[in-house]
Amino acid sequence: MIPVSEKTIVENAYKGYSFSDTNELGHKKIYKLSNETGTGEMCCYNLIDGFTLSYNNLNMESSHQKIKPCDGIIQIDHCLDGCYEFKLKSNERAFVGKGDFSVVDLGKVPFESSSMPMKRYIGLTVFIDIKIAQKSVDNYFPFAKINIKDIMDMLCKNGPALIIKSRKEINHILNELYTVSEDIRISYSIIKIIELLLFLSLIKTEDMKKIPTFSEPIYEATQDCYKALVENPFDKYSISELAKQYAISESSLKRCFMHLTGQSIGSFIKNTCLEESAKLLIDKPHIAVGEVADFAGYLNPGKFASAFKTYFGVSPQQYRKNNLT
């Protein structure tokens, strides 16, 4: 049994959670998860006092266990791939998908249950012990004038959780944490977390919307539609075809889909297709750009290149060159 004084932020945050195994490897601690729905792990790095960064790779339908609320700890999540949803005691649902970002006050956790509909969730979590972390920020970054409690009170003023749908600014800050060299991971991560806190201090009111309520059939049908689009990024569908396939009205599908992803169905299909095209450019360097355009459903390679550059800021050829060198 670990003495209370030696418990990590993660163990304090998830008080009462039963991990299947834990391992300490140098400056990181790995928490294993296992149940009848699958397995997963959280690879945690202690940064400076009060901050822990966890890389999460879960291949399971649910990792949910009842835990006690923990005052003074904030959990910030970013989803790189897959998705998860949680059900509130009010029976409302919240959904975090690819590129989405959430802030949860663990002292006010009202979650009834949570699940991973695609049996996959890859992302990172920043755990912040507010009092301890504030001392670290004041000590190492006094010029930043960051007040963590004020930031979190503002973000969670309308409830215990804030969900921000895929935002380029947040992805720009966090995406590099997934690929940073192990040699500089801790020092680099500290800088990125401070950058994130500065960005969060500027979040506007329109980003903090109350979770809307949908009926169970509408929510589940829309979720199934989302899963199909993610798993088949090069397939082309009209909204009417999707609504008919999932036995839901077009208006309900469009409204619920916008809630789940922060994007219209058309934008989501286009952007997911371009993101998958970018993966092909890197994973299959022998395939010509024109062939990738064909996979993506663009009959004109020039239109594909234009759409790609608009989304990624560089041409497909330059993107491939930048990521293969």
Sequence and secondary structure as in RCSB ss.txt:
>XXXX:A:sequence
MIPVSEKTIVENAYKGYSFSDTNELGHKKIYKLSNETGTGEMCCYNLIDGFTLSYNNLNMESSHQKIKPCDGIIQ
IDHCLDGCYEFKLKSNERAFVGKGDFSVVDLGKVPFESSSMPMKRYIGLTVFIDIKIAQKSVDNYFPFAKINIKD
IMDMLCKNGPALIIKSRKEINHILNELYTVSEDIRISYSIIKIIELLLFLSLIKTEDMKKIPTFSEPIYEATQDC
YKALVENPFDKYSISELAKQYAISESSLKRCFMHLTGQSIGSFIKNTCLEESAKLLIDKPHIAVGEVADFAGYLN
PGKFASAFKTYFGVSPQQYRKNNLT
>XXXX:A:secstr
   GGG  HHHHHTTT   SEEEEETTEEEEEEEETTEEEEEEEEE STTEEEEEEEEESS         TTEEE
EEEEEEE EEEEETTS EEEE TT EEEEEGGG  EEEEE TTS EEEEEEEEEHHHHHHHHHHH GGG   HHH
HHHHHTTTSSEEEE   HHHHHHHGGGGT  GGGHHHHHHHHHHHHHHHHTT  GGG        HHHHHHHHHH
HHHHHH TT    HHHHHHHTT  HHHHHHHHHHHHSS HHHHHHHHHHHHHHHHHHH TTS HHHHHHHTT SS
HHHHHHHHHHHHSS HHHHHHHHH 
